[in-house]
Amino acid sequence: MTAERLRSLAVDEIRPVRLWTARSPLTPPDALDRLARDMDSSVQWNALINPNLPDTALRWLADLEAKKAGTRWFILRERIVHHPNASEALRAELVAVGACSCPRPCGRSVYARHASTVTQ
């Protein structure tokens, strides 16, 4: 599947299409960024667990959750702090507010890559 086709699927009106696209390891970073900003929280989550999601989208999701939850919960931010594309600055900010619940500071290797059901 081409990058251009995946970009068009990222804005498809059918939710399962966007969910599938968010999980695909072939989806380009700009399309993943768009999916992370989707109005559907399940689409956002599936973009978040894609290891190719760019730092700009990670920052946007972290800010979104911070505005909604403050320090009451860290559902997205706990995942973002371990994401392989999180910048060191973003990771440091999230650790400082308590988003990492690991017993000691952890690194990028903690992020669990999910096996995709998408074949190339």
Biopython code that builds the backbone (N, CA, C, O; Angstrom):
import numpy as np
from Bio.PDB.StructureBuilder import StructureBuilder

atoms = [
    (1, "MET", "N", (0.852, -1.175, 0.000)),
    (1, "MET", "CA", (0.000, 0.000, 0.000)),
    (1, "MET", "C", (0.898, 1.238, 0.000)),
    (1, "MET", "O", (1.901, 1.294, 0.711)),
    (2, "THR", "N", (0.526, 2.201, -0.791)),
    (2, "THR", "CA", (1.351, 3.405, -0.918)),
    (2, "THR", "C", (1.113, 4.372, 0.239)),
    (2, "THR", "O", (0.073, 4.339, 0.898)),
    (3, "ALA", "N", (2.088, 5.219, 0.464)),
    (3, "ALA", "CA", (1.962, 6.243, 1.508)),
    (3, "ALA", "C", (0.801, 7.177, 1.203)),
    (3, "ALA", "O", (0.082, 7.597, 2.110)),
    (4, "GLU", "N", (0.617, 7.501, -0.060)),
    (4, "GLU", "CA", (-0.484, 8.395, -0.441)),
    (4, "GLU", "C", (-1.838, 7.764, -0.121)),
    (4, "GLU", "O", (-2.750, 8.444, 0.350)),
    (5, "ARG", "N", (-1.963, 6.480, -0.376)),
    (5, "ARG", "CA", (-3.225, 5.781, -0.064)),
    (5, "ARG", "C", (-3.459, 5.770, 1.441)),
    (5, "ARG", "O", (-4.587, 5.982, 1.885)),
    (6, "LEU", "N", (-2.437, 5.533, 2.220)),
    (6, "LEU", "CA", (-2.570, 5.534, 3.676)),
    (6, "LEU", "C", (-2.942, 6.920, 4.191)),
    (6, "LEU", "O", (-3.692, 7.042, 5.159)),
    (7, "ARG", "N", (-2.426, 7.953, 3.558)),
    (7, "ARG", "CA", (-2.817, 9.320, 3.937)),
    (7, "ARG", "C", (-4.307, 9.541, 3.696)),
    (7, "ARG", "O", (-4.977, 10.186, 4.502)),
    (8, "SER", "N", (-4.821, 9.016, 2.604)),
    (8, "SER", "CA", (-6.259, 9.181, 2.333)),
    (8, "SER", "C", (-7.094, 8.344, 3.294)),
    (8, "SER", "O", (-8.188, 8.759, 3.677)),
    (9, "LEU", "N", (-6.604, 7.186, 3.687)),
    (9, "LEU", "CA", (-7.338, 6.354, 4.647)),
    (9, "LEU", "C", (-7.345, 6.986, 6.040)),
    (9, "LEU", "O", (-8.256, 6.734, 6.828)),
    (10, "ALA", "N", (-6.351, 7.793, 6.342)),
    (10, "ALA", "CA", (-6.271, 8.446, 7.654)),
    (10, "ALA", "C", (-7.401, 9.439, 7.877)),
    (10, "ALA", "O", (-7.693, 9.797, 9.018)),
    (11, "VAL", "N", (-8.033, 9.884, 6.813)),
    (11, "VAL", "CA", (-9.146, 10.830, 6.944)),
    (11, "VAL", "C", (-10.468, 10.208, 6.491)),
    (11, "VAL", "O", (-11.449, 10.919, 6.267)),
    (12, "ASP", "N", (-10.490, 8.903, 6.358)),
    (12, "ASP", "CA", (-11.709, 8.209, 5.936)),
    (12, "ASP", "C", (-12.809, 8.412, 6.975)),
    (12, "ASP", "O", (-12.534, 8.479, 8.173)),
    (13, "GLU", "N", (-14.036, 8.507, 6.519)),
    (13, "GLU", "CA", (-15.151, 8.717, 7.448)),
    (13, "GLU", "C", (-15.506, 7.456, 8.232)),
    (13, "GLU", "O", (-16.205, 7.533, 9.242)),
    (14, "ILE", "N", (-15.035, 6.306, 7.781)),
    (14, "ILE", "CA", (-15.352, 5.040, 8.448)),
    (14, "ILE", "C", (-14.319, 4.780, 9.545)),
    (14, "ILE", "O", (-13.127, 4.632, 9.275)),
    (15, "ARG", "N", (-14.799, 4.730, 10.778)),
    (15, "ARG", "CA", (-13.922, 4.603, 11.946)),
    (15, "ARG", "C", (-12.976, 3.402, 11.873)),
    (15, "ARG", "O", (-11.779, 3.580, 12.097)),
    (16, "PRO", "N", (-13.456, 2.176, 11.570)),
    (16, "PRO", "CA", (-12.526, 1.043, 11.521)),
    (16, "PRO", "C", (-11.392, 1.219, 10.508)),
    (16, "PRO", "O", (-10.304, 0.674, 10.696)),
    (17, "VAL", "N", (-11.637, 1.965, 9.454)),
    (17, "VAL", "CA", (-10.578, 2.237, 8.478)),
    (17, "VAL", "C", (-9.499, 3.099, 9.124)),
    (17, "VAL", "O", (-8.307, 2.845, 8.944)),
    (18, "ARG", "N", (-9.911, 4.108, 9.869)),
    (18, "ARG", "CA", (-8.934, 4.968, 10.549)),
    (18, "ARG", "C", (-8.194, 4.186, 11.641)),
    (18, "ARG", "O", (-6.995, 4.381, 11.837)),
    (19, "LEU", "N", (-8.902, 3.307, 12.350)),
    (19, "LEU", "CA", (-8.251, 2.480, 13.376)),
    (19, "LEU", "C", (-7.168, 1.606, 12.743)),
    (19, "LEU", "O", (-6.048, 1.534, 13.248)),
    (20, "TRP", "N", (-7.505, 0.948, 11.648)),
    (20, "TRP", "CA", (-6.550, 0.082, 10.955)),
    (20, "TRP", "C", (-5.346, 0.896, 10.486)),
    (20, "TRP", "O", (-4.201, 0.471, 10.635)),
    (21, "THR", "N", (-5.616, 2.058, 9.924)),
    (21, "THR", "CA", (-4.552, 2.917, 9.406)),
    (21, "THR", "C", (-3.636, 3.388, 10.536)),
    (21, "THR", "O", (-2.420, 3.466, 10.360)),
    (22, "ALA", "N", (-4.213, 3.699, 11.682)),
    (22, "ALA", "CA", (-3.417, 4.147, 12.832)),
    (22, "ALA", "C", (-2.467, 3.056, 13.317)),
    (22, "ALA", "O", (-1.391, 3.363, 13.831)),
    (23, "ARG", "N", (-2.840, 1.808, 13.165)),
    (23, "ARG", "CA", (-2.005, 0.697, 13.632)),
    (23, "ARG", "C", (-0.991, 0.218, 12.600)),
    (23, "ARG", "O", (-0.052, -0.501, 12.941)),
    (24, "SER", "N", (-1.170, 0.601, 11.374)),
    (24, "SER", "CA", (-0.297, 0.092, 10.314)),
    (24, "SER", "C", (1.136, 0.602, 10.459)),
    (24, "SER", "O", (1.350, 1.802, 10.635)),
    (25, "PRO", "N", (2.112, -0.295, 10.387)),
    (25, "PRO", "CA", (3.509, 0.143, 10.447)),
    (25, "PRO", "C", (3.940, 0.882, 9.180)),
    (25, "PRO", "O", (5.021, 1.469, 9.144)),
    (26, "LEU", "N", (3.115, 0.858, 8.159)),
    (26, "LEU", "CA", (3.439, 1.519, 6.898)),
    (26, "LEU", "C", (2.907, 2.947, 6.814)),
    (26, "LEU", "O", (3.267, 3.686, 5.898)),
    (27, "THR", "N", (2.054, 3.342, 7.758)),
    (27, "THR", "CA", (1.454, 4.677, 7.720)),
    (27, "THR", "C", (2.531, 5.736, 7.938)),
    (27, "THR", "O", (3.283, 5.662, 8.910)),
    (28, "PRO", "N", (2.609, 6.720, 7.043)),
    (28, "PRO", "CA", (3.644, 7.753, 7.186)),
    (28, "PRO", "C", (3.404, 8.649, 8.407)),
    (28, "PRO", "O", (2.266, 8.809, 8.848)),
    (29, "PRO", "N", (4.471, 9.226, 8.946)),
    (29, "PRO", "CA", (4.358, 10.048, 10.157)),
    (29, "PRO", "C", (3.335, 11.176, 10.071)),
    (29, "PRO", "O", (2.643, 11.443, 11.053)),
    (30, "ASP", "N", (3.219, 11.847, 8.923)),
    (30, "ASP", "CA", (2.253, 12.942, 8.828)),
    (30, "ASP", "C", (0.815, 12.444, 8.938)),
    (30, "ASP", "O", (-0.038, 13.139, 9.491)),
    (31, "ALA", "N", (0.538, 11.252, 8.418)),
    (31, "ALA", "CA", (-0.801, 10.672, 8.547)),
    (31, "ALA", "C", (-1.047, 10.225, 9.987)),
    (31, "ALA", "O", (-2.160, 10.356, 10.497)),
    (32, "LEU", "N", (-0.016, 9.699, 10.639)),
    (32, "LEU", "CA", (-0.155, 9.318, 12.046)),
    (32, "LEU", "C", (-0.419, 10.542, 12.914)),
    (32, "LEU", "O", (-1.208, 10.483, 13.857)),
    (33, "ASP", "N", (0.237, 11.639, 12.595)),
    (33, "ASP", "CA", (-0.001, 12.883, 13.325)),
    (33, "ASP", "C", (-1.471, 13.279, 13.208)),
    (33, "ASP", "O", (-2.093, 13.668, 14.197)),
    (34, "ARG", "N", (-2.013, 13.184, 12.025)),
    (34, "ARG", "CA", (-3.427, 13.510, 11.809)),
    (34, "ARG", "C", (-4.331, 12.557, 12.606)),
    (34, "ARG", "O", (-5.320, 12.986, 13.201)),
    (35, "LEU", "N", (-3.987, 11.275, 12.611)),
    (35, "LEU", "CA", (-4.783, 10.283, 13.344)),
    (35, "LEU", "C", (-4.708, 10.511, 14.854)),
    (35, "LEU", "O", (-5.684, 10.271, 15.564)),
    (36, "ALA", "N", (-3.571, 10.965, 15.344)),
    (36, "ALA", "CA", (-3.440, 11.256, 16.778)),
    (36, "ALA", "C", (-4.349, 12.405, 17.192)),
    (36, "ALA", "O", (-4.722, 12.512, 18.360)),
    (37, "ARG", "N", (-4.703, 13.255, 16.252)),
    (37, "ARG", "CA", (-5.573, 14.405, 16.526)),
    (37, "ARG", "C", (-7.034, 14.125, 16.170)),
    (37, "ARG", "O", (-7.866, 15.032, 16.199)),
    (38, "ASP", "N", (-7.342, 12.881, 15.839)),
    (38, "ASP", "CA", (-8.707, 12.474, 15.495)),
    (38, "ASP", "C", (-9.631, 12.732, 16.684)),
    (38, "ASP", "O", (-9.197, 12.676, 17.835)),
    (39, "MET", "N", (-10.883, 13.009, 16.409)),
    (39, "MET", "CA", (-11.860, 13.254, 17.477)),
    (39, "MET", "C", (-12.183, 11.982, 18.261)),
    (39, "MET", "O", (-12.661, 12.057, 19.393)),
    (40, "ASP", "N", (-11.929, 10.832, 17.675)),
    (40, "ASP", "CA", (-12.224, 9.544, 18.302)),
    (40, "ASP", "C", (-11.033, 9.113, 19.167)),
    (40, "ASP", "O", (-9.924, 8.950, 18.659)),
    (41, "SER", "N", (-11.259, 8.932, 20.456)),
    (41, "SER", "CA", (-10.156, 8.591, 21.363)),
    (41, "SER", "C", (-9.554, 7.218, 21.057)),
    (41, "SER", "O", (-8.374, 6.999, 21.333)),
    (42, "SER", "N", (-10.322, 6.304, 20.502)),
    (42, "SER", "CA", (-9.766, 4.994, 20.131)),
    (42, "SER", "C", (-8.794, 5.125, 18.963)),
    (42, "SER", "O", (-7.777, 4.433, 18.912)),
    (43, "VAL", "N", (-9.104, 6.000, 18.044)),
    (43, "VAL", "CA", (-8.186, 6.258, 16.931)),
    (43, "VAL", "C", (-6.914, 6.907, 17.477)),
    (43, "VAL", "O", (-5.810, 6.548, 17.066)),
    (44, "GLN", "N", (-7.061, 7.853, 18.393)),
    (44, "GLN", "CA", (-5.898, 8.490, 19.015)),
    (44, "GLN", "C", (-5.016, 7.442, 19.696)),
    (44, "GLN", "O", (-3.796, 7.448, 19.529)),
    (45, "TRP", "N", (-5.636, 6.547, 20.459)),
    (45, "TRP", "CA", (-4.885, 5.520, 21.182)),
    (45, "TRP", "C", (-4.119, 4.619, 20.216)),
    (45, "TRP", "O", (-2.952, 4.303, 20.445)),
    (46, "ASN", "N", (-4.783, 4.207, 19.133)),
    (46, "ASN", "CA", (-4.122, 3.336, 18.169)),
    (46, "ASN", "C", (-2.976, 4.041, 17.459)),
    (46, "ASN", "O", (-1.988, 3.398, 17.103)),
    (47, "ALA", "N", (-3.086, 5.335, 17.248)),
    (47, "ALA", "CA", (-1.956, 6.093, 16.699)),
    (47, "ALA", "C", (-0.823, 6.149, 17.729)),
    (47, "ALA", "O", (0.351, 6.031, 17.376)),
    (48, "LEU", "N", (-1.180, 6.328, 18.982)),
    (48, "LEU", "CA", (-0.181, 6.417, 20.048)),
    (48, "LEU", "C", (0.642, 5.140, 20.171)),
    (48, "LEU", "O", (1.849, 5.215, 20.402)),
    (49, "ILE", "N", (0.034, 3.994, 20.027)),
    (49, "ILE", "CA", (0.794, 2.753, 20.188)),
    (49, "ILE", "C", (1.576, 2.376, 18.935)),
    (49, "ILE", "O", (2.276, 1.364, 18.919)),
    (50, "ASN", "N", (1.461, 3.177, 17.897)),
    (50, "ASN", "CA", (2.275, 2.961, 16.707)),
    (50, "ASN", "C", (3.660, 3.555, 16.982)),
    (50, "ASN", "O", (3.766, 4.747, 17.270)),
    (51, "PRO", "N", (4.719, 2.751, 16.899)),
    (51, "PRO", "CA", (6.052, 3.264, 17.227)),
    (51, "PRO", "C", (6.572, 4.328, 16.264)),
    (51, "PRO", "O", (7.629, 4.910, 16.504)),
    (52, "ASN", "N", (5.851, 4.588, 15.190)),
    (52, "ASN", "CA", (6.280, 5.599, 14.220)),
    (52, "ASN", "C", (5.630, 6.962, 14.431)),
    (52, "ASN", "O", (5.880, 7.886, 13.657)),
    (53, "LEU", "N", (4.800, 7.104, 15.466)),
    (53, "LEU", "CA", (4.147, 8.387, 15.721)),
    (53, "LEU", "C", (5.211, 9.441, 16.037)),
    (53, "LEU", "O", (6.057, 9.213, 16.901)),
    (54, "PRO", "N", (5.184, 10.593, 15.350)),
    (54, "PRO", "CA", (6.225, 11.607, 15.570)),
    (54, "PRO", "C", (6.074, 12.350, 16.900)),
    (54, "PRO", "O", (5.002, 12.382, 17.504)),
    (55, "ASP", "N", (7.178, 12.939, 17.324)),
    (55, "ASP", "CA", (7.217, 13.666, 18.594)),
    (55, "ASP", "C", (6.200, 14.803, 18.649)),
    (55, "ASP", "O", (5.649, 15.077, 19.716)),
    (56, "THR", "N", (5.940, 15.467, 17.535)),
    (56, "THR", "CA", (4.963, 16.569, 17.542)),
    (56, "THR", "C", (3.585, 16.079, 17.966)),
    (56, "THR", "O", (2.879, 16.761, 18.709)),
    (57, "ALA", "N", (3.205, 14.905, 17.496)),
    (57, "ALA", "CA", (1.910, 14.335, 17.872)),
    (57, "ALA", "C", (1.928, 13.861, 19.322)),
    (57, "ALA", "O", (0.928, 13.982, 20.030)),
    (58, "LEU", "N", (3.055, 13.325, 19.761)),
    (58, "LEU", "CA", (3.172, 12.902, 21.161)),
    (58, "LEU", "C", (3.007, 14.101, 22.088)),
    (58, "LEU", "O", (2.310, 14.021, 23.099)),
    (59, "ARG", "N", (3.645, 15.200, 21.740)),
    (59, "ARG", "CA", (3.537, 16.430, 22.532)),
    (59, "ARG", "C", (2.085, 16.907, 22.557)),
    (59, "ARG", "O", (1.586, 17.302, 23.610)),
    (60, "TRP", "N", (1.402, 16.876, 21.412)),
    (60, "TRP", "CA", (0.015, 17.319, 21.329)),
    (60, "TRP", "C", (-0.878, 16.456, 22.229)),
    (60, "TRP", "O", (-1.719, 16.982, 22.957)),
    (61, "LEU", "N", (-0.695, 15.135, 22.178)),
    (61, "LEU", "CA", (-1.493, 14.238, 23.023)),
    (61, "LEU", "C", (-1.202, 14.469, 24.506)),
    (61, "LEU", "O", (-2.118, 14.462, 25.329)),
    (62, "ALA", "N", (0.068, 14.671, 24.844)),
    (62, "ALA", "CA", (0.431, 14.927, 26.243)),
    (62, "ALA", "C", (-0.210, 16.216, 26.739)),
    (62, "ALA", "O", (-0.731, 16.265, 27.853)),
    (63, "ASP", "N", (-0.174, 17.249, 25.922)),
    (63, "ASP", "CA", (-0.791, 18.529, 26.299)),
    (63, "ASP", "C", (-2.304, 18.399, 26.426)),
    (63, "ASP", "O", (-2.907, 18.971, 27.334)),
    (64, "LEU", "N", (-2.913, 17.650, 25.520)),
    (64, "LEU", "CA", (-4.361, 17.430, 25.570)),
    (64, "LEU", "C", (-4.762, 16.768, 26.886)),
    (64, "LEU", "O", (-5.697, 17.210, 27.553)),
    (65, "GLU", "N", (-4.043, 15.700, 27.254)),
    (65, "GLU", "CA", (-4.378, 15.010, 28.497)),
    (65, "GLU", "C", (-4.081, 15.883, 29.713)),
    (65, "GLU", "O", (-4.837, 15.858, 30.684)),
    (66, "ALA", "N", (-3.008, 16.645, 29.680)),
    (66, "ALA", "CA", (-2.669, 17.522, 30.805)),
    (66, "ALA", "C", (-3.768, 18.556, 31.035)),
    (66, "ALA", "O", (-4.106, 18.862, 32.179)),
    (67, "LYS", "N", (-4.324, 19.093, 29.952)),
    (67, "LYS", "CA", (-5.411, 20.071, 30.085)),
    (67, "LYS", "C", (-6.661, 19.435, 30.684)),
    (67, "LYS", "O", (-7.361, 20.060, 31.481)),
    (68, "LYS", "N", (-6.936, 18.201, 30.299)),
    (68, "LYS", "CA", (-8.135, 17.510, 30.792)),
    (68, "LYS", "C", (-7.963, 16.997, 32.219)),
    (68, "LYS", "O", (-8.882, 17.088, 33.033)),
    (69, "ALA", "N", (-6.786, 16.461, 32.515)),
    (69, "ALA", "CA", (-6.624, 15.706, 33.753)),
    (69, "ALA", "C", (-5.659, 16.303, 34.759)),
    (69, "ALA", "O", (-5.694, 15.935, 35.934)),
    (70, "GLY", "N", (-4.809, 17.206, 34.335)),
    (70, "GLY", "CA", (-3.801, 17.704, 35.264)),
    (70, "GLY", "C", (-2.936, 16.552, 35.738)),
    (70, "GLY", "O", (-2.340, 15.836, 34.934)),
    (71, "THR", "N", (-2.870, 16.378, 37.061)),
    (71, "THR", "CA", (-2.108, 15.252, 37.617)),
    (71, "THR", "C", (-3.023, 14.168, 38.179)),
    (71, "THR", "O", (-2.567, 13.291, 38.913)),
    (72, "ARG", "N", (-4.305, 14.222, 37.843)),
    (72, "ARG", "CA", (-5.240, 13.201, 38.343)),
    (72, "ARG", "C", (-5.005, 11.842, 37.702)),
    (72, "ARG", "O", (-5.135, 10.812, 38.364)),
    (73, "TRP", "N", (-4.659, 11.832, 36.415)),
    (73, "TRP", "CA", (-4.341, 10.572, 35.753)),
    (73, "TRP", "C", (-3.357, 10.811, 34.620)),
    (73, "TRP", "O", (-3.203, 11.926, 34.122)),
    (74, "PHE", "N", (-2.689, 9.713, 34.225)),
    (74, "PHE", "CA", (-1.631, 9.772, 33.213)),
    (74, "PHE", "C", (-1.786, 8.641, 32.199)),
    (74, "PHE", "O", (-0.797, 8.015, 31.818)),
    (75, "ILE", "N", (-2.991, 8.378, 31.765)),
    (75, "ILE", "CA", (-3.231, 7.249, 30.870)),
    (75, "ILE", "C", (-2.415, 7.372, 29.586)),
    (75, "ILE", "O", (-1.677, 6.451, 29.238)),
    (76, "LEU", "N", (-2.535, 8.478, 28.889)),
    (76, "LEU", "CA", (-1.765, 8.679, 27.659)),
    (76, "LEU", "C", (-0.316, 9.009, 27.963)),
    (76, "LEU", "O", (0.594, 8.471, 27.331)),
    (77, "ARG", "N", (-0.099, 9.890, 28.926)),
    (77, "ARG", "CA", (1.263, 10.352, 29.208)),
    (77, "ARG", "C", (2.161, 9.241, 29.734)),
    (77, "ARG", "O", (3.372, 9.275, 29.519)),
    (78, "GLU", "N", (1.582, 8.253, 30.423)),
    (78, "GLU", "CA", (2.394, 7.124, 30.885)),
    (78, "GLU", "C", (2.913, 6.325, 29.692)),
    (78, "GLU", "O", (4.009, 5.768, 29.747)),
    (79, "ARG", "N", (2.145, 6.267, 28.636)),
    (79, "ARG", "CA", (2.569, 5.594, 27.413)),
    (79, "ARG", "C", (3.535, 6.486, 26.616)),
    (79, "ARG", "O", (4.518, 6.000, 26.056)),
    (80, "ILE", "N", (3.248, 7.773, 26.573)),
    (80, "ILE", "CA", (4.076, 8.710, 25.809)),
    (80, "ILE", "C", (5.500, 8.776, 26.368)),
    (80, "ILE", "O", (6.460, 8.830, 25.599)),
    (81, "VAL", "N", (5.646, 8.773, 27.683)),
    (81, "VAL", "CA", (6.970, 8.887, 28.299)),
    (81, "VAL", "C", (7.884, 7.732, 27.876)),
    (81, "VAL", "O", (9.106, 7.875, 27.899)),
    (82, "HIS", "N", (7.309, 6.599, 27.493)),
    (82, "HIS", "CA", (8.090, 5.439, 27.065)),
    (82, "HIS", "C", (8.128, 5.268, 25.549)),
    (82, "HIS", "O", (8.740, 4.323, 25.050)),
    (83, "HIS", "N", (7.495, 6.154, 24.826)),
    (83, "HIS", "CA", (7.439, 6.018, 23.367)),
    (83, "HIS", "C", (8.827, 6.241, 22.765)),
    (83, "HIS", "O", (9.539, 7.150, 23.191)),
    (84, "PRO", "N", (9.224, 5.431, 21.784)),
    (84, "PRO", "CA", (10.571, 5.574, 21.220)),
    (84, "PRO", "C", (10.821, 6.905, 20.510)),
    (84, "PRO", "O", (11.977, 7.290, 20.337)),
    (85, "ASN", "N", (9.779, 7.611, 20.099)),
    (85, "ASN", "CA", (9.968, 8.890, 19.409)),
    (85, "ASN", "C", (9.789, 10.101, 20.316)),
    (85, "ASN", "O", (9.848, 11.237, 19.846)),
    (86, "ALA", "N", (9.573, 9.877, 21.597)),
    (86, "ALA", "CA", (9.452, 11.012, 22.525)),
    (86, "ALA", "C", (10.817, 11.681, 22.662)),
    (86, "ALA", "O", (11.824, 11.016, 22.902)),
    (87, "SER", "N", (10.835, 12.980, 22.510)),
    (87, "SER", "CA", (12.097, 13.713, 22.658)),
    (87, "SER", "C", (12.545, 13.651, 24.119)),
    (87, "SER", "O", (11.745, 13.402, 25.021)),
    (88, "GLU", "N", (13.823, 13.880, 24.325)),
    (88, "GLU", "CA", (14.340, 13.885, 25.696)),
    (88, "GLU", "C", (13.668, 14.981, 26.513)),
    (88, "GLU", "O", (13.408, 14.797, 27.702)),
    (89, "ALA", "N", (13.386, 16.117, 25.888)),
    (89, "ALA", "CA", (12.730, 17.222, 26.598)),
    (89, "ALA", "C", (11.320, 16.828, 27.034)),
    (89, "ALA", "O", (10.927, 17.086, 28.171)),
    (90, "LEU", "N", (10.565, 16.210, 26.144)),
    (90, "LEU", "CA", (9.208, 15.780, 26.487)),
    (90, "LEU", "C", (9.255, 14.716, 27.572)),
    (90, "LEU", "O", (8.477, 14.757, 28.526)),
    (91, "ARG", "N", (10.164, 13.768, 27.425)),
    (91, "ARG", "CA", (10.286, 12.700, 28.422)),
    (91, "ARG", "C", (10.616, 13.291, 29.798)),
    (91, "ARG", "O", (10.036, 12.875, 30.800)),
    (92, "ALA", "N", (11.533, 14.245, 29.853)),
    (92, "ALA", "CA", (11.912, 14.868, 31.126)),
    (92, "ALA", "C", (10.728, 15.598, 31.752)),
    (92, "ALA", "O", (10.513, 15.513, 32.961)),
    (93, "GLU", "N", (9.965, 16.310, 30.936)),
    (93, "GLU", "CA", (8.775, 17.011, 31.449)),
    (93, "GLU", "C", (7.768, 16.030, 32.038)),
    (93, "GLU", "O", (7.212, 16.266, 33.111)),
    (94, "LEU", "N", (7.541, 14.935, 31.332)),
    (94, "LEU", "CA", (6.554, 13.957, 31.794)),
    (94, "LEU", "C", (7.014, 13.232, 33.054)),
    (94, "LEU", "O", (6.209, 12.965, 33.947)),
    (95, "VAL", "N", (8.291, 12.916, 33.127)),
    (95, "VAL", "CA", (8.823, 12.287, 34.340)),
    (95, "VAL", "C", (8.678, 13.248, 35.517)),
    (95, "VAL", "O", (8.332, 12.828, 36.621)),
    (96, "ALA", "N", (8.937, 14.522, 35.290)),
    (96, "ALA", "CA", (8.862, 15.530, 36.361)),
    (96, "ALA", "C", (7.462, 15.669, 36.946)),
    (96, "ALA", "O", (7.318, 15.975, 38.130)),
    (97, "VAL", "N", (6.425, 15.448, 36.136)),
    (97, "VAL", "CA", (5.054, 15.569, 36.656)),
    (97, "VAL", "C", (4.486, 14.235, 37.130)),
    (97, "VAL", "O", (3.334, 14.175, 37.561)),
    (98, "GLY", "N", (5.279, 13.163, 37.057)),
    (98, "GLY", "CA", (4.841, 11.881, 37.586)),
    (98, "GLY", "C", (4.220, 10.926, 36.588)),
    (98, "GLY", "O", (3.516, 9.997, 36.983)),
    (99, "ALA", "N", (4.465, 11.133, 35.299)),
    (99, "ALA", "CA", (3.853, 10.268, 34.286)),
    (99, "ALA", "C", (4.488, 8.885, 34.217)),
    (99, "ALA", "O", (3.865, 7.946, 33.721)),
    (100, "CYS", "N", (5.709, 8.746, 34.702)),
    (100, "CYS", "CA", (6.375, 7.445, 34.687)),
    (100, "CYS", "C", (6.226, 6.805, 36.065)),
    (100, "CYS", "O", (6.648, 7.373, 37.072)),
    (101, "SER", "N", (5.630, 5.637, 36.098)),
    (101, "SER", "CA", (5.419, 4.958, 37.381)),
    (101, "SER", "C", (6.429, 3.834, 37.612)),
    (101, "SER", "O", (6.244, 3.005, 38.504)),
    (102, "CYS", "N", (7.483, 3.806, 36.820)),
    (102, "CYS", "CA", (8.514, 2.787, 36.988)),
    (102, "CYS", "C", (9.265, 3.038, 38.301)),
    (102, "CYS", "O", (9.376, 4.184, 38.737)),
    (103, "PRO", "N", (9.779, 1.980, 38.931)),
    (103, "PRO", "CA", (10.472, 2.158, 40.206)),
    (103, "PRO", "C", (11.746, 2.986, 40.098)),
    (103, "PRO", "O", (12.163, 3.597, 41.082)),
    (104, "ARG", "N", (12.369, 3.021, 38.929)),
    (104, "ARG", "CA", (13.532, 3.873, 38.692)),
    (104, "ARG", "C", (13.420, 4.427, 37.277)),
    (104, "ARG", "O", (12.707, 3.859, 36.449)),
    (105, "PRO", "N", (14.102, 5.510, 36.992)),
    (105, "PRO", "CA", (14.004, 6.081, 35.642)),
    (105, "PRO", "C", (14.299, 5.034, 34.567)),
    (105, "PRO", "O", (15.241, 4.250, 34.679)),
    (106, "CYS", "N", (13.487, 5.045, 33.551)),
    (106, "CYS", "CA", (13.642, 4.042, 32.503)),
    (106, "CYS", "C", (13.918, 4.712, 31.163)),
    (106, "CYS", "O", (13.756, 5.924, 31.021)),
    (107, "GLY", "N", (14.330, 3.931, 30.199)),
    (107, "GLY", "CA", (14.668, 4.469, 28.889)),
    (107, "GLY", "C", (13.716, 4.021, 27.809)),
    (107, "GLY", "O", (12.663, 3.444, 28.081)),
    (108, "ARG", "N", (14.097, 4.292, 26.597)),
    (108, "ARG", "CA", (13.260, 3.989, 25.450)),
    (108, "ARG", "C", (12.989, 2.501, 25.285)),
    (108, "ARG", "O", (11.965, 2.131, 24.711)),
    (109, "SER", "N", (13.866, 1.648, 25.767)),
    (109, "SER", "CA", (13.698, 0.212, 25.551)),
    (109, "SER", "C", (12.483, -0.361, 26.270)),
    (109, "SER", "O", (12.093, -1.497, 26.003)),
    (110, "VAL", "N", (11.886, 0.392, 27.166)),
    (110, "VAL", "CA", (10.727, -0.094, 27.907)),
    (110, "VAL", "C", (9.487, -0.154, 27.025)),
    (110, "VAL", "O", (8.588, -0.959, 27.266)),
    (111, "TYR", "N", (9.439, 0.696, 26.006)),
    (111, "TYR", "CA", (8.252, 0.770, 25.154)),
    (111, "TYR", "C", (7.988, -0.580, 24.501)),
    (111, "TYR", "O", (8.850, -1.140, 23.825)),
    (112, "ALA", "N", (6.788, -1.087, 24.715)),
    (112, "ALA", "CA", (6.427, -2.390, 24.158)),
    (112, "ALA", "C", (5.892, -2.212, 22.746)),
    (112, "ALA", "O", (4.845, -1.597, 22.545)),
    (113, "ARG", "N", (6.599, -2.740, 21.788)),
    (113, "ARG", "CA", (6.111, -2.683, 20.407)),
    (113, "ARG", "C", (5.036, -3.747, 20.240)),
    (113, "ARG", "O", (5.238, -4.919, 20.560)),
    (114, "HIS", "N", (3.913, -3.318, 19.739)),
    (114, "HIS", "CA", (2.808, -4.235, 19.519)),
    (114, "HIS", "C", (2.933, -4.867, 18.148)),
    (114, "HIS", "O", (3.217, -4.192, 17.159)),
    (115, "ALA", "N", (2.718, -6.166, 18.103)),
    (115, "ALA", "CA", (2.732, -6.841, 16.815)),
    (115, "ALA", "C", (1.531, -6.367, 16.012)),
    (115, "ALA", "O", (0.405, -6.336, 16.509)),
    (116, "SER", "N", (1.779, -6.009, 14.802)),
    (116, "SER", "CA", (0.705, -5.501, 13.951)),
    (116, "SER", "C", (0.025, -6.646, 13.227)),
    (116, "SER", "O", (0.654, -7.651, 12.894)),
    (117, "THR", "N", (-1.246, -6.485, 12.991)),
    (117, "THR", "CA", (-1.987, -7.473, 12.216)),
    (117, "THR", "C", (-1.927, -7.134, 10.734)),
    (117, "THR", "O", (-2.533, -7.817, 9.908)),
    (118, "VAL", "N", (-1.205, -6.093, 10.407)),
    (118, "VAL", "CA", (-1.092, -5.646, 9.025)),
    (118, "VAL", "C", (0.122, -6.308, 8.397)),
    (118, "VAL", "O", (1.203, -6.320, 8.985)),
    (119, "THR", "N", (-0.051, -6.849, 7.225)),
    (119, "THR", "CA", (1.081, -7.442, 6.524)),
    (119, "THR", "C", (1.532, -6.522, 5.413)),
    (119, "THR", "O", (0.741, -5.771, 4.844)),
    (120, "GLN", "N", (2.786, -6.591, 5.121)),
    (120, "GLN", "CA", (3.330, -5.725, 4.060)),
    (120, "GLN", "C", (3.102, -6.340, 2.704)),
    (120, "GLN", "O", (3.489, -5.759, 1.690)),
]
sb = StructureBuilder()
sb.init_structure("model")
sb.init_model(0)
sb.init_chain("A")
sb.init_seg("    ")
for serial, (resi, resn, name, xyz) in enumerate(atoms, 1):
    if name == "N":
        sb.init_residue(resn, " ", resi, " ")
    sb.init_atom(name, np.array(xyz, "f"), 0.0, 1.0, " ", f" {name:<3s}", serial, name[0])
structure = sb.get_structure()
